[in-house]
Amino acid sequence: MSRSQPAEQAPAITAGALPSALTEPLRTYAIELVHLDVDTELRMAREALAKADQADIHTPHDMIRTAVELSIRLRTLIAAVEAGEGQ
């Protein structure tokens, strides 16, 4: 009577998780952006947020696009505020 070895199992991936080779932080693509004045950047940030509010949370493309747009708007808004502090 021989015992069979248990089959080797593939590593478990939790729902929504990607293998590390496929993950990359958004900041990897952060570039030095040209900012406008604080009022304009604030208006544009509000517009991006309003657009994000309409994105479909169940659509990966919408979530990626929204994350990128909000990241850009936040970075340029911070740069505009920091530039205004020196004045």
Backbone as ProteinMPNN parsed JSONL, in Angstrom:
{"seq_chain_A": "MSRSQPAEQAPAITAGALPSALTEPLRTYAIELVHLDVDTELRMAREALAKADQADIHTPHDMIRTAVELSIRLRTLIAAVEAGEGQ", "coords_chain_A": {"N_chain_A": [[0.844, -1.17, 0.0], [0.826, 2.062, -1.028], [1.458, 5.419, -0.235], [0.236, 8.329, -1.669], [1.816, 11.349, -2.635], [0.819, 14.607, -1.57], [-0.572, 16.876, -3.911], [1.306, 19.596, -5.223], [0.569, 22.852, -4.25], [-0.468, 25.863, -5.779], [0.624, 29.214, -4.995], [-1.561, 31.037, -2.913], [-3.651, 33.658, -3.957], [-5.094, 36.482, -2.796], [-8.367, 37.954, -3.126], [-8.415, 40.558, -5.389], [-5.729, 41.038, -5.121], [-2.543, 41.312, -6.679], [0.134, 39.553, -8.253], [3.442, 40.292, -7.087], [5.172, 41.049, -9.149], [3.57, 42.377, -10.894], [2.72, 44.659, -9.685], [2.981, 48.132, -9.012], [3.898, 51.139, -7.567], [1.938, 54.142, -7.677], [3.357, 56.497, -7.425], [5.663, 56.038, -8.81], [5.445, 57.061, -11.322], [5.259, 59.719, -10.915], [5.857, 62.927, -11.909], [7.677, 65.982, -12.36], [5.497, 68.48, -12.293], [4.054, 71.308, -13.926], [2.717, 73.907, -12.153], [-0.192, 75.971, -11.67], [-1.688, 79.052, -10.552], [-2.873, 79.166, -7.118], [-5.695, 79.411, -6.85], [-6.656, 78.551, -9.371], [-5.616, 75.951, -9.467], [-6.977, 74.865, -7.275], [-9.618, 75.009, -8.181], [-9.436, 73.228, -10.346], [-8.805, 70.896, -8.968], [-11.155, 70.505, -7.534], [-12.891, 70.018, -9.683], [-11.803, 67.632, -10.647], [-12.305, 65.985, -8.466], [-15.112, 66.003, -8.453], [-15.545, 64.679, -10.846], [-14.394, 62.23, -10.185], [-16.194, 61.343, -8.31], [-18.182, 60.311, -9.879], [-17.163, 58.061, -10.992], [-17.097, 54.557, -11.726], [-16.847, 52.282, -9.259], [-16.533, 49.603, -9.581], [-15.216, 49.21, -11.902], [-12.147, 48.622, -13.062], [-10.598, 50.211, -14.861], [-11.771, 52.766, -14.616], [-11.145, 53.297, -11.941], [-8.342, 53.341, -11.951], [-7.818, 55.45, -13.743], [-9.042, 57.523, -12.299], [-7.518, 57.542, -9.917], [-5.017, 58.306, -10.912], [-5.591, 60.837, -12.029], [-6.471, 62.27, -9.734], [-4.157, 62.127, -8.194], [-2.353, 63.634, -9.729], [-3.644, 66.146, -9.702], [-3.638, 66.708, -6.947], [-0.881, 66.799, -6.397], [-0.086, 69.023, -7.999], [-1.633, 71.021, -6.833], [-0.586, 71.104, -4.207], [2.027, 71.927, -4.844], [1.473, 74.476, -5.866], [0.41, 75.744, -3.607], [2.606, 75.618, -1.859], [4.438, 77.148, -3.32], [3.188, 79.597, -3.166], [3.511, 80.224, -0.513], [6.021, 81.279, -0.286], [5.823, 83.819, -1.171]], "CA_chain_A": [[0.0, 0.0, 0.0], [1.677, 3.243, -1.09], [0.781, 6.707, -0.022], [0.56, 9.31, -2.706], [2.206, 12.666, -2.123], [-0.178, 15.624, -1.911], [-0.21, 17.722, -5.052], [1.841, 20.904, -4.852], [-0.447, 23.881, -4.462], [0.0, 27.181, -6.215], [0.435, 30.195, -3.93], [-2.891, 31.644, -2.894], [-3.728, 35.092, -4.204], [-6.357, 36.962, -2.264], [-9.171, 38.731, -4.061], [-7.945, 41.911, -5.637], [-4.277, 41.124, -5.028], [-1.811, 40.951, -7.879], [1.5, 39.121, -7.954], [4.312, 41.454, -6.903], [5.77, 41.459, -10.417], [2.61, 43.205, -11.626], [2.34, 45.828, -8.906], [3.9, 49.252, -9.102], [3.255, 52.279, -6.918], [1.58, 55.265, -8.535], [4.405, 57.522, -7.339], [6.711, 55.713, -9.782], [5.245, 57.89, -12.501], [5.122, 61.125, -10.527], [6.836, 63.763, -12.599], [7.617, 67.383, -11.965], [4.434, 69.102, -13.072], [3.959, 72.759, -13.853], [1.483, 74.285, -11.455], [-0.741, 77.296, -11.922], [-1.935, 79.733, -9.284], [-3.614, 78.349, -6.157], [-7.129, 79.416, -7.154], [-6.886, 77.705, -10.549], [-5.357, 74.565, -9.068], [-8.07, 74.451, -6.401], [-10.785, 74.78, -9.056], [-9.191, 72.007, -11.108], [-8.898, 69.784, -8.017], [-12.596, 70.294, -7.274], [-13.454, 69.395, -10.885], [-11.331, 66.239, -10.677], [-13.031, 65.269, -7.416], [-16.489, 65.817, -8.922], [-15.475, 63.627, -11.865], [-14.104, 60.981, -9.469], [-17.43, 60.923, -7.642], [-19.023, 59.623, -10.855], [-16.47, 56.869, -11.494], [-17.652, 53.261, -11.322], [-15.89, 51.609, -8.386], [-16.403, 48.217, -10.028], [-14.507, 49.202, -13.177], [-10.73, 48.911, -12.799], [-10.125, 51.324, -15.686], [-12.239, 54.004, -13.981], [-10.416, 53.515, -10.688], [-6.966, 53.712, -12.284], [-7.877, 56.802, -14.302], [-9.375, 58.436, -11.215], [-6.361, 57.638, -9.02], [-3.975, 59.087, -11.588], [-6.03, 62.231, -12.134], [-6.457, 62.882, -8.407], [-2.759, 62.252, -7.784], [-1.794, 64.781, -10.447], [-4.262, 67.378, -9.206], [-3.169, 66.95, -5.586], [0.528, 67.203, -6.471], [0.032, 70.384, -8.515], [-2.21, 71.909, -5.829], [0.412, 71.249, -3.145], [3.12, 72.747, -5.377], [1.002, 75.859, -5.967], [0.299, 76.282, -2.242], [3.962, 75.808, -1.348], [5.037, 78.281, -4.041], [2.535, 80.806, -2.655], [4.005, 80.518, 0.84], [7.251, 82.04, -0.392], [5.545, 85.186, -1.628]], "C_chain_A": [[0.897, 1.242, 0.0], [0.838, 4.495, -0.891], [1.184, 7.654, -1.138], [0.891, 10.64, -2.041], [1.11, 13.669, -2.475], [0.329, 16.49, -3.062], [0.296, 19.069, -4.548], [0.806, 21.962, -5.197], [0.212, 25.179, -4.898], [-0.211, 28.164, -5.07], [-0.938, 30.84, -4.042], [-2.778, 33.142, -3.133], [-5.094, 35.538, -3.721], [-7.078, 37.815, -3.297], [-8.622, 40.138, -4.18], [-6.435, 42.054, -5.578], [-3.647, 40.689, -6.342], [-0.433, 40.441, -7.473], [2.427, 40.329, -7.926], [4.96, 41.928, -8.202], [4.847, 42.387, -11.203], [2.216, 44.463, -10.881], [3.418, 46.898, -9.013], [3.219, 50.459, -8.479], [3.018, 53.428, -7.895], [2.675, 56.319, -8.543], [5.567, 57.256, -8.299], [6.642, 56.651, -10.977], [5.036, 59.365, -12.165], [6.244, 61.917, -11.194], [6.698, 65.186, -12.084], [6.601, 68.08, -12.863], [4.475, 70.62, -12.908], [2.639, 73.097, -13.185], [1.075, 75.694, -11.843], [-0.932, 77.982, -10.579], [-2.853, 78.878, -8.407], [-5.102, 78.284, -6.498], [-7.473, 78.51, -8.339], [-6.683, 76.24, -10.206], [-6.471, 74.036, -8.165], [-9.333, 74.164, -7.202], [-10.625, 73.459, -9.813], [-9.258, 70.77, -10.205], [-10.36, 69.474, -7.696], [-13.269, 69.609, -8.466], [-13.052, 67.92, -10.97], [-12.062, 65.404, -9.633], [-14.484, 65.017, -7.83], [-16.544, 64.712, -9.979], [-15.247, 62.264, -11.207], [-15.353, 60.449, -8.781], [-18.348, 60.133, -8.57], [-18.404, 58.324, -11.369], [-17.097, 55.602, -10.922], [-16.602, 52.484, -10.53], [-15.65, 50.162, -8.8], [-15.683, 48.086, -11.371], [-13.053, 49.586, -12.932], [-10.191, 50.098, -13.602], [-10.531, 52.661, -15.077], [-11.431, 54.308, -12.725], [-8.968, 53.931, -10.946], [-6.931, 55.143, -12.813], [-8.126, 57.836, -13.209], [-8.191, 58.63, -10.271], [-5.265, 58.502, -9.636], [-4.361, 60.558, -11.638], [-5.988, 62.928, -10.78], [-5.028, 63.066, -7.898], [-2.119, 63.473, -8.444], [-2.345, 66.082, -9.885], [-3.76, 67.708, -7.8], [-1.717, 67.426, -5.588], [0.669, 68.645, -6.968], [-0.574, 71.397, -7.543], [-1.223, 72.149, -4.688], [1.556, 72.139, -3.609], [2.71, 74.214, -5.454], [0.905, 76.5, -4.585], [1.69, 76.564, -1.679], [4.67, 76.97, -2.032], [4.46, 79.592, -3.536], [3.014, 81.195, -1.276], [5.253, 81.388, 0.794], [7.038, 83.489, -0.786], [5.192, 86.1, -0.473]], "O_chain_A": [[1.655, 1.447, 0.948], [-0.311, 4.594, -1.321], [2.359, 7.749, -1.492], [0.314, 11.001, -1.015], [0.531, 13.595, -3.558], [1.52, 16.788, -3.156], [-0.22, 19.613, -3.572], [0.241, 21.968, -6.291], [1.298, 25.536, -4.443], [-1.119, 27.981, -4.258], [-1.408, 31.147, -5.137], [-1.908, 33.807, -2.571], [-6.123, 35.038, -4.176], [-6.462, 38.333, -4.229], [-8.395, 40.818, -3.18], [-5.908, 43.101, -5.954], [-4.16, 39.804, -7.028], [0.105, 40.861, -6.448], [2.214, 41.289, -8.667], [5.266, 43.113, -8.332], [5.306, 43.108, -12.089], [1.443, 45.266, -11.405], [4.609, 46.598, -9.092], [2.08, 50.772, -8.825], [3.803, 53.65, -8.817], [2.899, 56.969, -9.564], [6.366, 58.153, -8.569], [7.665, 56.993, -11.569], [4.678, 60.161, -13.033], [7.425, 61.6, -11.048], [5.704, 65.535, -11.447], [6.833, 68.244, -14.061], [4.884, 71.134, -11.867], [1.579, 72.631, -13.601], [1.894, 76.498, -12.287], [-0.388, 77.531, -9.571], [-3.528, 77.975, -8.901], [-5.703, 77.211, -6.439], [-8.469, 77.787, -8.305], [-7.476, 75.386, -10.602], [-6.863, 72.875, -8.284], [-10.037, 73.19, -6.933], [-11.566, 72.671, -9.907], [-9.719, 69.713, -10.637], [-10.746, 68.309, -7.601], [-14.113, 68.73, -8.288], [-13.866, 67.067, -11.322], [-12.401, 64.248, -9.886], [-15.021, 63.937, -7.583], [-17.478, 63.911, -10.002], [-15.835, 61.265, -11.619], [-15.544, 59.236, -8.683], [-19.196, 59.371, -8.104], [-19.05, 57.573, -12.099], [-17.566, 55.582, -9.784], [-15.581, 52.077, -11.084], [-14.652, 49.564, -8.398], [-15.555, 46.987, -11.91], [-12.758, 50.742, -12.628], [-9.416, 50.899, -13.08], [-9.724, 53.588, -15.025], [-11.075, 55.461, -12.48], [-8.431, 54.78, -10.235], [-6.109, 55.951, -12.38], [-7.5, 58.896, -13.194], [-7.893, 59.755, -9.87], [-4.661, 59.33, -8.955], [-3.548, 61.427, -11.324], [-5.518, 64.061, -10.686], [-4.73, 64.063, -7.239], [-1.425, 64.249, -7.787], [-1.589, 67.017, -9.622], [-3.486, 68.87, -7.499], [-1.367, 68.353, -4.859], [1.46, 69.41, -6.416], [-0.078, 72.519, -7.439], [-1.049, 73.288, -4.253], [2.01, 73.007, -2.864], [3.508, 75.099, -5.144], [1.274, 77.661, -4.408], [1.926, 77.621, -1.093], [5.423, 77.701, -1.388], [5.167, 80.598, -3.483], [2.937, 82.364, -0.899], [5.516, 82.15, 1.724], [7.968, 84.294, -0.739], [4.929, 87.285, -0.681]]}, "name": "protein", "num_of_chains": 1, "seq": "MSRSQPAEQAPAITAGALPSALTEPLRTYAIELVHLDVDTELRMAREALAKADQADIHTPHDMIRTAVELSIRLRTLIAAVEAGEGQ"}
